[in-house]
Amino acid sequence: MDTKIHLFIATSIDGYIADKNGGIDFLYRVPNPEHKDLGYNAFIEKMDAIVMGRSTFETVLGFDIQWPYQLPVFVLSTSMSKIPLELIGKVEIVNGNPAEITKQMNERGFSNIYIDGGSTIQRFLKEDRVDEMTISTIPVILGGGIALFCELSHPLDFEMVSSEVYLDAITQVTYRRKRS
């Protein structure tokens, strides 16, 4: 079994996943009065576990809501030593490079991993570990912030698998890595 790495993320038109202050309020610029999930539920049903960076983990904790994930969550961190008591059994700290993390997930029987967090995504892309990307584009230009993509040593070719339009404003495209 090969572990596949997936991402499901939203960006501004100019490719930022957070504004200059690290805020994500731009994600809510398009009204969604019926609280449609924009494809997230169908995506997450196919995943076995989530690997997220420490900053993303801390952001989720700051939402002041019940823990939103039913899947096992692995927080990629070299600086964290413990997790909140209420999340024991739901969250685990891991560290290593993307190849090591992918190997650990494979050895534990996880075949579809959702990665989240800007630095985490960039690290996995730099090591060519991303197999599929679902990117929703919010119709706003932020002009700066935390970029989804980073400089790579060589191009990575992807093919479009599907595209959707949600709320008559948000485009969502799924790409699969083309490997030779």
Secondary structure, 3 states (H helix, E strand, C coil): CCCEEEEEEEEECCCEEECCCCCCHHHHCCCCCCCCCCCHHHHHHCCCEEEEEHHHHHHHHCCCCCCCCCCCEEEECCCCCCCCHHHECCEEEECCCHHHHHHHHHHCCCCEEEEECHHHHHHHHHCCCCCEEEEEEECCCCCCCEECCCCCCCCCCEEEEEEEEECCCEEEEEEEECCC
